[in-house]
Amino acid sequence: VPPPLLFRAGVYRLNPEITWEIDLLDFRRRVEEGRAAVARDALDASAAANPAVAAWQQAWKLYRGPFLQGYYDAWVSTRRETYHRLYLELLRELGDLYVRLGRLDEAMDAFRSVLVEDPLQERVHLAVMRIYAAQGRRDFLRKQYDRLCTLLLEELGVEPLPEPAQEYHRLISSGG
């Protein structure tokens, strides 16, 4: 059995004779596979048959939190931000795809996961409000909008942009 690490000229490196599985590379690959499937417009509603949903669900499972948490070198911080941004994009895109497929509960899970990580994303709050409206849950729609307003006021000292405010009023008055 070959040794997993090689030490040459004062540098450690992975042994190329071994097949390595690196979850971070797999995460990126699956995100891209999902995007390619969406670009091909492969939109079968079943999870097993939908290649974008399957790839993105696998990518979601692979993400285990911030890259090298506890390390603060500049190169680590840069990569941590890049992978976290990719993770949030994955969840938004998956949520949007679930909405297109009419799978609103699963869309809600993806969007809520985004808001746990970044609660100030107005576009995601808006998507959640649309789901509540489609489900006829006006009380939850109102609570979501109130939560958005409170967060923006407390964190940034601003009110929602015109689009979420207008959409909220349209949704609440039309019932969906």
C-alpha positions as CSV (number, residue, x, y, z in Angstrom):
1,V,0.0,0.0,0.0
2,P,1.5,3.3,-1.0
3,P,1.9,6.0,1.7
4,P,-0.9,8.7,1.5
5,L,1.5,11.6,1.9
6,L,4.8,12.2,0.3
7,F,7.6,14.4,1.6
8,R,10.0,15.7,-0.9
9,A,12.3,18.7,-0.8
10,G,10.8,19.9,2.4
11,V,7.2,19.8,1.1
12,Y,4.3,17.5,1.9
13,R,1.9,16.5,-0.9
14,L,-0.8,13.9,-1.6
15,N,0.4,10.7,-3.2
16,P,-0.8,10.8,-6.8
17,E,-0.9,6.9,-6.9
18,I,-3.9,7.1,-4.6
19,T,-7.4,8.0,-5.8
20,W,-8.5,10.9,-3.6
21,E,-12.1,12.0,-3.1
22,I,-12.2,15.6,-2.0
23,D,-15.7,16.7,-0.9
24,L,-15.1,20.3,-1.8
25,L,-14.3,19.5,-5.4
26,D,-17.3,17.2,-5.5
27,F,-19.5,20.0,-4.1
28,R,-18.4,22.3,-6.9
29,R,-18.8,19.7,-9.5
30,R,-22.3,18.9,-8.4
31,V,-23.3,22.5,-8.3
32,E,-22.1,22.9,-11.9
33,E,-23.8,19.6,-13.0
34,G,-27.1,21.1,-11.7
35,R,-26.6,24.3,-13.5
36,A,-25.8,22.5,-16.7
37,A,-29.0,20.4,-16.3
38,V,-31.1,23.6,-15.8
39,A,-29.4,25.1,-18.9
40,R,-30.5,22.1,-20.8
41,D,-34.0,22.6,-19.4
42,A,-34.2,19.1,-18.0
43,L,-37.1,19.8,-15.7
44,D,-38.8,16.5,-14.8
45,A,-40.7,17.0,-11.5
46,S,-39.5,13.8,-9.8
47,A,-36.3,14.0,-7.8
48,A,-35.0,10.8,-9.2
49,A,-35.5,11.8,-12.8
50,N,-34.5,15.5,-12.4
51,P,-30.7,15.7,-12.9
52,A,-30.5,19.3,-11.5
53,V,-32.4,18.5,-8.4
54,A,-30.4,15.3,-7.8
55,A,-27.1,17.1,-8.3
56,W,-28.0,20.0,-6.1
57,Q,-29.4,17.8,-3.3
58,Q,-26.1,15.9,-3.3
59,A,-24.2,19.2,-3.2
60,W,-26.3,20.5,-0.4
61,K,-25.5,17.3,1.6
62,L,-21.8,17.8,1.0
63,Y,-21.6,21.3,2.4
64,R,-20.7,20.9,6.1
65,G,-20.2,24.5,7.0
66,P,-17.5,27.2,6.6
67,F,-14.3,26.1,4.9
68,L,-11.5,25.5,7.4
69,Q,-13.4,27.1,10.2
70,G,-11.0,28.4,12.9
71,Y,-8.3,29.4,10.4
72,Y,-7.9,33.0,9.4
73,D,-5.1,33.2,6.9
74,A,-6.0,35.5,3.9
75,W,-6.2,32.6,1.4
76,V,-8.5,30.6,3.8
77,S,-10.8,33.6,4.3
78,T,-11.0,34.2,0.6
79,R,-11.9,30.6,-0.2
80,R,-14.3,30.4,2.7
81,E,-16.2,33.4,1.3
82,T,-16.2,31.9,-2.2
83,Y,-17.6,28.5,-1.1
84,H,-20.1,30.1,1.2
85,R,-21.4,32.3,-1.6
86,L,-21.6,29.2,-3.9
87,Y,-23.5,27.4,-1.2
88,L,-26.1,30.2,-0.9
89,E,-26.4,30.4,-4.7
90,L,-27.0,26.7,-4.8
91,L,-29.8,26.9,-2.2
92,R,-31.4,29.9,-4.0
93,E,-31.2,28.2,-7.4
94,L,-32.5,24.9,-5.9
95,G,-35.4,26.8,-4.3
96,D,-36.2,28.5,-7.6
97,L,-36.2,25.2,-9.4
98,Y,-38.4,23.6,-6.8
99,V,-40.9,26.5,-7.3
100,R,-40.8,25.9,-11.1
101,L,-41.5,22.2,-10.4
102,G,-44.4,23.1,-8.1
103,R,-42.6,21.5,-5.1
104,L,-43.3,24.3,-2.7
105,D,-42.5,22.6,0.6
106,E,-39.0,21.7,-0.7
107,A,-38.5,25.2,-2.1
108,M,-39.4,26.5,1.4
109,D,-36.7,24.3,3.0
110,A,-34.0,25.6,0.6
111,F,-35.1,29.2,1.0
112,R,-35.2,29.0,4.8
113,S,-31.7,27.5,4.8
114,V,-30.5,30.6,2.9
115,L,-32.2,32.9,5.4
116,V,-30.5,31.0,8.3
117,E,-27.2,31.8,6.8
118,D,-28.0,35.3,5.4
119,P,-31.3,36.7,6.8
120,L,-31.0,40.0,4.9
121,Q,-31.7,38.6,1.5
122,E,-34.8,40.4,0.4
123,R,-35.2,38.3,-2.8
124,V,-35.4,35.2,-0.7
125,H,-37.9,36.7,1.7
126,L,-39.9,37.6,-1.3
127,A,-39.8,34.0,-2.6
128,V,-40.9,32.8,0.8
129,M,-43.8,35.3,0.8
130,R,-44.9,34.1,-2.7
131,I,-44.9,30.5,-1.5
132,Y,-47.0,31.4,1.5
133,A,-49.4,33.3,-0.8
134,A,-49.7,30.3,-3.1
135,Q,-50.4,28.1,-0.1
136,G,-53.1,30.5,1.1
137,R,-51.2,31.2,4.3
138,R,-51.7,35.0,4.6
139,D,-50.8,35.0,8.3
140,F,-47.4,33.5,7.5
141,L,-47.0,35.9,4.6
142,R,-47.6,38.9,6.9
143,K,-45.2,37.5,9.5
144,Q,-42.5,37.0,6.8
145,Y,-42.9,40.6,5.6
146,D,-42.8,41.9,9.2
147,R,-39.7,39.8,9.9
148,L,-38.0,41.3,6.8
149,C,-38.9,44.8,7.8
150,T,-37.7,44.3,11.3
151,L,-34.4,42.8,10.2
152,L,-33.7,45.5,7.7
153,L,-34.5,48.2,10.2
154,E,-32.5,46.7,13.1
155,E,-29.5,45.6,11.0
156,L,-29.2,48.3,8.4
157,G,-31.5,51.1,9.5
158,V,-33.5,50.9,6.2
159,E,-36.9,49.8,4.9
160,P,-37.4,47.1,2.3
161,L,-36.8,48.1,-1.4
162,P,-39.9,49.0,-3.4
163,E,-40.3,45.6,-5.1
164,P,-40.7,43.5,-1.9
165,A,-43.1,46.1,-0.4
166,Q,-45.2,46.3,-3.6
167,E,-45.2,42.5,-4.0
168,Y,-46.2,42.1,-0.4
169,H,-49.2,44.4,-0.8
170,R,-50.1,42.7,-4.1
171,L,-49.9,39.2,-2.5
172,I,-51.8,40.2,0.7
173,S,-54.6,41.9,-1.2
174,S,-55.0,39.2,-3.9
175,G,-54.6,36.3,-1.6
176,G,-51.9,34.8,-3.9
